[in-house]
Amino acid sequence: MRKLLLTGCGLVLALYLAPALWLHGSEPANGQAASASVPAATETALTGDYSTVTVLIDNQPTQLPLEDYVAGVVAAEIPNDFPLEAIRAQAVAARTYAVYKMAAGRPDAHPEADVCDDFHHCAAYRDVAVAAASGSDVSRVQQAVQDTEGEILTYDGAPIAAVFHCVSGPRTEAARDVWGEDVPYLQSVVSPGGTAYSGYEAAVTVSAAEFREKVAETFPSADVSGPPNDWFKASVRSDAGGIITVQLGGVTVEGTAVRELFGLQSTNFTITTTDDSITFHTIGYGHGVGLSQYGAKYMAEQGADYTEILAHYYPDTVLRNV
């Protein structure tokens, strides 16, 4: 299985993709982030009772009303001061993702629970009652969850893998270009407003010695004995600008692997070098697939409601009640 870093605008999460379609959640916003491994949504029928969900919290199975769980995920993913329509869109995405996981069945990693609070495996969760008691304002998050109660997105009658991220470049990424699987509702779409995020452009500088050490551990066949300006050669970029593959020391590696190895904010990067260092310049934050939280913020500020935001980022999906 391939380990990928995928994040909303909260904490970084690690996802695992198998050869078949296994898609996961977002990147951090306020706190944690959502992630999971479940079969393709088009293979999972929407049947059964989804009113409650069993969550592994601090290694203890805890049964929660679905809406309470969704509120906890949304509180961990998106700022309470975002436009209400953007938070509503996030709530539907989080609820859809939870139902998507429940419909797939409990994973081997925690057969006693549908989801867990480990953002490396499932979804982040923040207890809304505890947050409110400690002085955090989660009122708009709670309102957004109440306003969209029971609503999820489906494709061919099944809950979708409603992945999301903090902020893309000018376009979102297609699932095909990030995970190698073409998903009808996870295509590249125009996504304005990203520059409102303070970390839209970022840079990571790595010394030549550290670079060689990390590459030797991860890609032992790569030859990085020369100067830094010789390390990277021909790259293949997606239509959205992300690196799909790149030649690193004569070895073809995935852009997602480079991102994880050096802790980059996205695969949409360029490089500059000196004699003893390399600097990665990135655009956006997250895997770039599905809902862009800052894109949703921009659309809401322009007057779009949450249904229009969701239809834009998850084309050809249907909003329905579960």
N, C-alpha and C positions, 0 to 999 in steps of 0.2 A: 504494500500500500504506500501511497505517496503522502508525505506530510507537508502540508502547505500552511503558511501563515495567512489567515484571513481575518480582517478586523472591521465595526461601525465607527463611532467617534469616542469609544470608551476604552476598554483594555484589549490588548492583542489576544487572539485566540488561535489555537492550532487546529487545523482540520485534516481529516483523512479521507482520501479519495481512492476508491477501489477501481478496478478496470471497468466495471459497470458504472452507471451514473450514481454517484454518492455525493450529494451536494450539501453544503453547510452554510451556516449563517454568517454573521457580519463582522464588523469591526467596532471597537469601542466608542461609546459616546460619553456618558457620564461615569459609568462604572465598568461593568463587564461586557462581554459580547456573546453572541449566539453562535452555536456550532453544533453539528450533529452528523450522524452518518445513517442514512436511510435509503431505501430503494427509490428509483425514479418515481415521481408523482404519478405519471401516466400508468404505472403498474399497480397503483394502490387505490382501491375503490373507497369511496367515502361512505362507510357504513359504521354502525355502532353508536355507542353513547360517548360523547366527548365533553360532557358537562363537568367532569372532574379529571384531574391528572395527578399521577403519583410522581413526586419529585424527590430525588435523592438530595437532601439538604444536610450538609455536614455528615455525610455517609449514613443518614437515617432516612428511610422511606417516609415521605409525608404526603398525605392526600390533600390536595387543594382544589377549590373550585377553579375551573379553567380561567375565568375572568380575573381572579386574584393572581393567578400565576402570570397571566399576560401583563397585568399591571406591574408586577415585579420585574419582568423582562424589559418592558418599555422604560421603566424608571432607570434601569441600568444602561439603556442604550441611547437615549436621545434627551437633550436638555429640556427641562420643563419650560424654558422661556422661548422655545421655538414656536412658530405659528401653530395654532390649534389644528389646522388642516394637515400640516406636516406630521404632527404627533398622532393624529387619527390614522394617517396612512401607515405610520410605524406600528400602531396598535394592530391593524389588520394584518400586516406582514408578520408580526410576532405571533399572533393567534394562528395564522395559517401555518406557520412553521411548526408550532406545537402540535396542531392537528395532523400535519404531515408526518411527524414522528410517531404519534400515537397510532395512526392508521397503519404504519409499517410494522408495528410490533416492537416489543422491548428488545434492546440489543444485548449481546452476550456480555458486554462490559458491566451492565447493571440490570440483570434480569428481574430484579425486585422493583424496578421503577421505570416509568416511561421516559423520563428525562432526568438529568442531574444538574447540579448547580456548578459543575466544573466547566468553565468556559473553554478548556482544552478539548472537551468532548461533546458537550451538549450546548446549553445556553446559560448565559449569566442570569442571575436572579438577585434582586434587591428587595427585601421585605419592605413594602410600602408603609405599613403601619409603624415599623421601627424607624424608617426614614422620617416620617412625619413627626413622630414623637421626639426625634432628635433635633428637630428644627428645620429639616429640609422641606422645601416647598415642592410638593408633588401633586398639587391640585389640578393642574392642567393635564398631567398624565392620567390621573384618575378620571377626569371628565372625558378625555379622548377614548379611554377604554369603555366607559359607560355608553358613550355616544355610538360606538361601533359594536356593541355587544353581540356576540355570536357571528359576526361577519368574517368570512374567509374568502380567499381567492381559489378558484378551481380552473382546471384545464381538462377537457374531456371528462368532466364530472368528478375528477379527483383533486385533492388538495395539492397545491403546487409547492415546490421548493422555493419559498419566498425569501431568497437570500438578499442581503442588503449590505451597504458599506457606508463609510463616512462621506467621502467625496471623490468623484471621478474627475478625469480630465474633461475636455469639452464634450466627450462622448463616453457612455458606459461601455464596458467590455461585453462581448458575447461569451456565453459559457463555453462555447467551442474553443475559443482562443485561450481561455484560462485553464479549463479542465479537460479539453479534448473531446467533449461531448456536445453535440448540437441539441439545444433545448429550445423548442419553439417560442416559449414565452420569456426566454433569457437571451435576448438579442441586443446588439449595440444600438443605443438610441442617443439622440442629442440630449445633453445634460448641462444647462447653463447654471450660472450662479456659484460655481465652485470656488472662485477667488475670494468669496466672503469668508472662507475658512482660513484662519491665520497660518495654518501649516500647509496650505495648498502647494506651495513650492518649498522643498526642503533639501538638505544636503547631508550626506554622511561621508566623512573622510576616513580612510583606512591606510595605515602605514604599509609600505611594501612588505615588511617582515610579517605583519599580522595577516595580510592578504595571502601570502604564500603559505603560511601555516594553515589557515582555514581551508584553502583550496586543496592542499595536500591531504588533509583529513577527509574531505568530502569528494573530491574529484582527483584521485591519485594519478590518473593517466594524463592529467592536464600539465602542460609544460609552461611554467611561469618563471623560468630561470632568467629570462631577459628583462629589459626595462618595462615599467608599467605601461608605456604606450604601445607595447606589442601584445599585451595580454588579451584584449578583446578585438575580435575581427568582425566578420559579417554577422549581421543580426536579421531576424525576421520579426517584423512588427505587425500587430493587429491593426485593423482600421481605426481603432480608438487610440492607438499609440503605444500600447503595452508591448514589452518584449516577449515574444512567444518562445523563441530560441535564440541563442547567441553562441558564437565560437569563442570558447574560453581556453586558451592555451592549446588550441588544436582539437578540443573536445566540444561537441555540441551539448549544451546544457539548456534547461528550461529557465525562462525568466523568473518563474515563481521560485525556483531553487536559489537563484542569485538573490532574490529579494529576502528569502528566509535566512540565507547564510550570513548576509551583512546587515540584517535588520532594517531593510529599506521600507519606506512607507507605501510604495507601489512598484509595479513592474514597468511603469512608464518612466524610464530613466535614461539619462545621457551621462557621459563620464568626461572628466578632465584629469590630467595626470601631471605629476612632477617627477623628478628623478627618483624620489623615494616615497611617493604616496599616490593614491587614486581617490578621486572624489566622485560619488554618485549624486547626481542632481535629479530629484524626483518631482513629479506632478501628481497631485491627488493623494488620497490615503485610503488604502483598502484594496480588495481584489477587483473592485470596479464593476462587479456584476450585479444586476438587479437594481433595487431602489438605492439611489444616492440620497443620503439624509440632507445634505446641503442643496442638492437639486430639488428635493421636496420642499425645503425651506423657501427657495427662490420661487418655485411655482406657486406656493401658497401666498407669498407676498405679492405675486402678480394677479391674484384673484382666483386661482384654481382651487377646487375643493378636493377632498381626499380621494374621491372616486376617479377624478380626472388624473390625479397624480399617479394612482395605482395603475390606471389603464395605460398611462404613458410608459411607465417603467416595466410593467408586466403585460405586454401586448397580447391581445386575443384571450385573456383570461376572463372569467365570469365571477362577479361578486355575488355570494349567496350566504344564507344562514346555515349554520351547522347545528 
